[in-house]
Amino acid sequence: MKNVSFISLILGFALLGTACKSGINSQTKTSAAAGNLLETRYKMLLDYPVDSMSMPRSMNSKTNEIRKVPSRDWTSGFFAGNLWQLYRLTGDSKYKEQAQKWTPFSKKESVNSNSHDVGFKVFCSFGEALKVENKKEYEAVVIRGAETLCKRFNPKVGSIRSWDFNAAIWDYPVIIDNMMNLELLFEASKLSGNPKYRDVAVQHANTTLKNQFRADNSCYHVIDYNPNTGEVRKKTTLQGYNDDSVWARGQAWAVYGFTMSYRYTKDPAYLKQAEATADFFITNKKLPEDGIPYWDFKDPDIPNSPRDVSAAMVMASALYELYTYTKKDNYLAFADKVMASVQTDQYILDPKIKAPFLLDHSTGNWPKHDEIDEPIIYADYYFLEALLRKKEQRF
C-alpha cells in the first residue's frame, strides 16, 4: 500500500478537533485508529472479484449478503468510480488497475434511453476515469451518454423525464435526484463543443428551480407534469415519508445539483438556491448532534428512525464545493463535522466483515423497506469524493 495510511492518518488528525467540538462519543475511534480501519476497508475493494453482472450495491446487515446488480441498475457506476477515486487518493496503482477492469461494464448504458440515470451509470464511472486518463474512448462514452439522456427531454415541460413506470400514477414525473445527471450533460458540451447538452441541462435546472422547492427551501421529491402543456399536475414523493415530508437525501441531491450547476453556468440563482437548501438542512432542529440525518426529517418516529449516511456524504461533498464559492465558514464546519463523525468505528463498517464497502448505516428506500440501515455503495462514493475535495482544496 503506497500512501493510504499516511493520507488516512493526516485526514484523521485534521478532523479530530472538529469531532471533539461536535460532541461525538469519546469511545469512538478517531485519527490514526480510524485511518487504520479505513485502510482495511479500502483493501477489500481490491479483493472483490471482477464480474460484469455483480456490481456491488449494498449489503444486508443481518445476513452480510451482498446485493449485486447488472449495469442497468442506477448504482452500477459507483464501484468503478470508488476505485478511480481511491487511486487518486492513495496513489496506489492497484486501484487504477481494478478500476480499468470495472469501468467498461457501464459502457452499454451510454445508449440505454430507458433510464434517466445515464449520468449516475456513465459519469460516475467513465467521468471518474477521465480525471485520471484522458482517453478519447472515455470521452466518446460520456458524449454518447449525454446524447442518449437528451432523448428523455421534453421541451414543453423543460425537463428530462425521470421514470417510465407507474403510468397510472404519473404522466411525466421529474425527481430531484435528476439534478445529479446534469453533470454528464455539462461535461459533454465541454468535451464536444456542442452546446445542445448544456442547453438541456440549463432548461432542466431552471424548471426544477421554479417548481421543486417549498417556501422554506426544502424540496419535493417528485413533480409530475402534463407532458402536453408543461403544467404541474402534482407534487409528491416516492421515497419520502409522505408528500409533504423532507426526504434527507433529496435535500442533499438538491444542494449538490445546484452547486454543480453553478460551477458550469455561474448563474447566481443556482447558487442562491444551493445556499438556501443547505441552510435549511444544517440548521434543522431534527438533525442529530453528529450531523448524520435521519432518513426523513419529518418521520414521526424520530429519534428512533434510521439514519442515512449517504445523505450526509452527498451533503458534505456538496458543501466543500459550495464553500469555495461562498467562503461561508458554517458550510466548511458542517462538512468537517459529518466527515469526522463517519470516520469513527460508529460508522466505518466492521473490519471483520469481508465486503467491498466502507461505511455503514445508510438508508436506501424506507417506504419499500429496502436497504434500511445498511452499507450502500453511493455513500462510499460521495465520502471518497468529499475526502478528495478537502485534500485538493487544502481547507
C-alpha positions in Angstrom: 0.0 0.0 0.0 1.5 3.2 -1.1 0.1 6.3 0.6 -3.2 5.3 2.1 -2.1 5.0 5.7 -0.4 8.4 5.6 -3.4 10.1 4.0 -5.9 8.5 6.3 -3.8 9.5 9.3 -3.5 13.1 8.2 -7.2 13.3 7.5 -8.0 11.8 10.8 -5.9 14.3 12.7 -7.3 17.2 10.7 -10.8 16.2 11.7 -10.1 15.3 15.3 -10.7 18.8 16.6 -14.0 19.0 14.8 -15.0 15.6 16.2 -14.3 16.7 19.7 -16.2 20.0 19.4 -19.3 18.3 17.9 -19.8 16.1 20.9 -19.1 12.8 19.2 -18.9 9.8 21.7 -15.4 9.7 23.2 -15.5 5.9 22.9 -15.4 6.0 19.1 -12.1 5.7 17.4 -10.6 8.7 15.6 -7.4 9.9 14.0 -4.9 7.1 13.5 -7.2 4.3 14.6 -9.9 5.5 12.1 -7.3 5.7 9.4 -6.3 2.1 10.1 -10.0 1.0 9.9 -10.4 2.8 6.6 -7.2 1.3 5.2 -8.5 -2.2 6.0 -11.8 -1.4 4.2 -10.0 0.2 1.2 -8.1 -3.1 0.6 -11.3 -5.1 0.5 -12.4 -3.3 -2.7 -9.4 -4.9 -4.4 -10.4 -8.3 -3.2 -13.9 -8.2 -4.8 -14.0 -10.5 -7.9 -14.5 -8.8 -11.2 -17.8 -9.7 -12.7 -19.9 -7.6 -15.2 -23.2 -8.9 -13.5 -22.1 -8.4 -10.0 -21.6 -4.7 -9.3 -21.9 -4.3 -5.5 -24.8 -2.1 -4.5 -25.4 -2.8 -0.8 -25.2 -5.4 1.9 -27.8 -6.9 4.1 -26.7 -6.1 7.7 -28.4 -9.2 9.1 -27.0 -11.8 6.7 -24.0 -9.9 5.3 -25.2 -10.9 1.9 -24.0 -8.5 -0.8 -26.7 -7.2 -3.2 -25.2 -7.5 -6.7 -26.6 -5.6 -9.7 -26.0 -5.5 -13.5 -25.1 -2.4 -15.4 -28.7 -1.3 -15.9 -29.1 -0.6 -12.2 -28.8 3.1 -11.4 -26.0 2.3 -8.9 -23.8 0.4 -11.3 -21.2 3.1 -12.0 -20.3 3.8 -8.4 -18.0 0.9 -7.7 -15.7 1.7 -10.6 -15.8 5.3 -9.5 -14.8 4.4 -6.0 -11.7 2.6 -7.4 -10.7 5.6 -9.5 -11.1 7.9 -6.5 -9.1 5.6 -4.3 -6.3 5.7 -6.9 -6.4 9.5 -6.8 -6.5 9.5 -3.0 -3.7 6.9 -2.4 -1.6 6.8 -5.5 -1.7 3.0 -5.4 -1.8 1.7 -8.9 -3.7 -1.4 -7.8 -6.9 0.7 -7.6 -6.4 2.0 -11.1 -5.9 -1.4 -12.4 -9.1 -2.7 -10.9 -10.9 0.5 -12.0 -9.8 -0.2 -15.6 -11.4 -3.6 -15.3 -14.7 -2.5 -13.9 -15.3 0.7 -15.9 -16.1 -0.9 -19.3 -19.1 -2.8 -17.8 -21.1 0.5 -17.8 -20.3 1.4 -21.4 -23.5 -0.1 -22.9 -25.6 2.1 -20.6 -24.5 5.1 -22.7 -27.1 4.0 -25.2 -29.8 2.9 -22.8 -32.5 5.5 -23.1 -34.9 3.6 -20.8 -33.4 5.3 -17.8 -32.8 8.9 -16.7 -29.8 7.6 -14.6 -27.4 7.6 -17.5 -25.4 10.2 -15.6 -25.0 8.1 -12.5 -24.1 5.0 -14.5 -21.8 6.6 -17.1 -20.4 9.7 -15.5 -19.6 8.1 -12.1 -17.5 5.5 -13.9 -16.2 7.0 -17.2 -16.3 10.5 -15.9 -14.0 9.5 -13.0 -11.8 7.6 -15.4 -11.3 10.8 -17.4 -9.9 12.5 -14.3 -7.1 10.0 -14.4 -6.7 9.0 -18.0 -7.5 11.5 -20.8 -8.7 8.9 -23.3 -10.8 9.6 -26.4 -12.7 6.4 -25.8 -13.8 7.6 -22.4 -14.8 10.9 -23.9 -16.8 9.2 -26.6 -18.8 7.2 -24.0 -19.6 10.4 -22.0 -20.8 12.2 -25.1 -22.8 9.3 -26.3 -24.4 9.1 -22.9 -25.4 12.7 -23.0 -26.9 12.3 -26.4 -29.0 9.4 -25.0 -30.1 11.3 -21.9 -31.3 14.2 -24.1 -33.8 11.8 -25.7 -35.7 11.9 -22.5 -36.0 15.7 -22.6 -39.4 17.3 -23.3 -39.1 21.0 -24.4 -42.8 21.6 -23.5 -42.1 20.6 -19.9 -38.5 21.9 -19.9 -37.2 18.8 -18.1 -35.8 15.3 -18.5 -38.3 12.7 -17.7 -37.3 10.5 -14.7 -39.4 7.3 -14.6 -41.4 5.4 -17.2 -43.1 3.1 -14.6 -46.4 3.7 -12.7 -48.1 5.4 -15.7 -51.4 5.2 -13.8 -50.0 7.5 -11.1 -47.8 9.9 -13.1 -47.9 11.5 -16.5 -44.4 12.9 -16.6 -42.5 12.5 -13.3 -39.3 14.5 -12.6 -37.4 13.8 -9.4 -34.9 15.9 -7.6 -32.3 13.2 -8.0 -32.3 14.0 -11.7 -30.3 17.2 -11.0 -27.3 14.9 -10.5 -27.4 13.7 -14.1 -26.8 17.2 -15.4 -23.1 17.0 -14.8 -22.9 14.4 -17.7 -24.6 17.0 -20.0 -22.4 19.9 -18.9 -19.2 17.9 -19.4 -20.3 16.5 -22.7 -20.7 20.1 -24.1 -17.2 20.9 -22.8 -15.8 17.8 -24.4 -17.6 18.0 -27.7 -18.1 21.7 -28.2 -21.8 21.0 -28.8 -24.0 23.4 -26.8 -27.1 21.2 -27.0 -26.3 19.2 -23.9 -25.6 22.3 -21.8 -28.8 23.9 -23.1 -30.8 20.9 -22.0 -29.1 20.9 -18.6 -29.9 24.6 -18.1 -33.5 24.2 -19.0 -33.9 21.3 -16.7 -32.3 23.1 -13.8 -34.5 26.2 -14.4 -37.6 24.1 -14.4 -36.6 22.4 -11.2 -35.7 25.7 -9.6 -39.2 27.0 -10.5 -41.3 24.1 -9.3 -39.4 21.7 -7.0 -38.9 23.9 -3.8 -41.1 24.9 -1.0 -41.2 28.3 0.7 -38.9 27.0 3.5 -36.4 25.9 0.7 -36.8 22.2 1.3 -37.6 20.3 -1.9 -40.3 17.9 -3.0 -39.1 14.5 -4.3 -41.4 14.2 -7.3 -43.0 16.8 -9.5 -45.5 15.4 -12.0 -46.1 17.4 -15.2 -48.6 17.4 -18.0 -46.3 16.5 -20.9 -48.5 18.3 -23.4 -48.8 21.7 -21.6 -45.9 21.6 -19.2 -48.2 22.4 -16.3 -47.6 20.9 -12.8 -50.1 18.2 -12.1 -49.0 17.3 -8.5 -46.1 17.5 -6.1 -45.5 14.2 -4.4 -42.9 11.6 -3.2 -41.9 8.0 -3.8 -39.0 7.7 -1.2 -40.1 10.2 1.5 -42.3 9.6 4.5 -45.2 11.4 2.7 -45.8 14.0 0.1 -45.1 16.9 2.5 -42.2 15.3 4.3 -38.5 16.2 3.9 -36.5 13.2 2.5 -33.0 13.8 3.6 -31.1 12.5 0.6 -33.4 14.5 -1.7 -32.3 17.7 0.1 -28.6 16.7 -0.4 -29.2 16.0 -4.1 -30.7 19.5 -4.5 -27.7 21.2 -2.8 -25.2 19.2 -4.8 -27.1 19.6 -8.1 -27.4 23.3 -7.9 -23.9 23.9 -6.6 -22.6 21.8 -9.5 -24.8 23.7 -12.0 -23.5 27.0 -10.7 -19.9 25.7 -11.4 -20.8 25.4 -15.0 -23.0 28.4 -15.5 -22.2 30.9 -12.8 -26.0 31.6 -12.6 -26.5 33.3 -9.2 -30.0 31.9 -8.9 -28.5 28.4 -8.7 -26.0 29.4 -6.0 -28.8 31.2 -4.1 -30.9 28.0 -4.0 -28.0 25.8 -3.1 -27.3 28.0 -0.1 -30.9 28.2 0.9 -31.4 24.5 0.9 -28.1 23.9 2.6 -29.1 26.3 5.4 -32.4 24.5 5.8 -30.6 21.2 6.1 -27.8 22.1 8.5 -29.9 24.2 10.9 -32.8 21.8 11.0 -33.9 21.1 14.6 -34.4 17.4 13.8 -30.7 17.0 12.8 -28.8 14.8 15.2 -25.7 16.3 17.0 -23.2 14.4 14.9 -24.8 15.8 11.6 -25.8 12.4 10.2 -29.5 12.9 9.4 -32.4 10.7 9.9 -33.6 9.3 6.6 -36.5 11.8 6.6 -36.7 15.0 8.7 -40.4 14.5 9.3 -40.5 10.9 10.2 -42.7 10.8 13.4 -40.5 8.0 14.8 -37.6 10.3 15.3 -35.3 9.8 17.3 -35.9 6.1 16.7 -35.7 6.4 12.9 -32.8 5.0 10.8 -30.1 7.4 9.8 -28.8 8.0 6.3 -25.1 8.2 6.0 -25.4 8.5 2.2 -27.4 11.8 2.6 -24.7 13.1 4.9 -21.9 12.2 2.4 -23.7 13.8 -0.6 -24.2 16.9 1.5 -20.6 17.0 2.8 -19.2 16.8 -0.7 -21.6 19.5 -1.9 -20.7 21.8 0.9 -17.0 21.5 0.3 -17.6 22.8 -3.2 -20.2 25.4 -2.1 -17.7 26.8 0.4 -15.3 27.5 -2.5 -17.9 29.9 -4.0 -19.3 31.4 -0.8 -16.4 31.3 1.7 -19.1 30.7 4.4 -17.4 29.0 7.3 -20.5 27.3 8.5 -20.6 25.2 5.3 -17.0 24.1 5.9 -17.5 23.5 9.6 -20.6 21.3 8.9 -18.9 19.3 6.2 -15.9 18.7 8.5 -18.2 17.7 11.3 -20.0 15.0 9.4 -16.7 13.7 7.9 -15.3 13.5 11.4 -18.5 11.6 12.5 -18.2 8.9 9.8 -14.5 8.4 10.3 -15.1 6.6 13.5 -15.9 3.0 14.4 -19.5 4.0 14.8 -19.9 4.4 11.1 -17.0 2.6 9.4 -18.1 -0.9 8.5 -16.7 -3.5 10.9 -13.3 -4.6 9.5 -14.1 -8.3 10.2 -16.8 -8.1 7.6 -15.5 -9.1 4.1 -17.3 -6.8 1.7 -16.5 -4.0 -0.8 -18.0 -1.2 1.3 -16.6 1.4 3.6 -19.4 3.0 5.6 -22.4 1.5 7.4 -25.9 3.0 8.3 -27.3 4.3 5.1 -31.0 4.1 4.2 -32.0 3.4 0.6 -35.8 3.3 0.2 -37.6 3.3 3.5 -41.2 3.2 2.2 -40.4 -0.1 0.4 -38.4 -1.3 3.5 -35.4 -1.7 1.2 -31.8 -1.2 2.2 -32.5 0.1 5.7 -29.5 0.9 7.9 -27.0 -0.8 5.6 -23.8 -0.2 3.7 -24.7 1.3 0.3 -22.3 1.9 -2.5 -23.1 5.6 -3.2 -22.4 6.6 0.4 -18.8 5.4 -0.2 -18.6 7.3 -3.5 -19.5 10.7 -2.1 -17.4 10.0 1.1 -14.3 9.5 -1.1 -15.2 12.5 -3.3 -15.5 14.6 -0.1 -12.1 13.4 1.0 -10.6 14.3 -2.3 -12.2 17.7 -2.4 -10.9 18.5 1.1 -7.5 17.3 0.2 -7.2 19.1 -3.1 -8.6 22.4 -1.8 -6.5 22.1 1.4 -9.2 23.5 3.6 
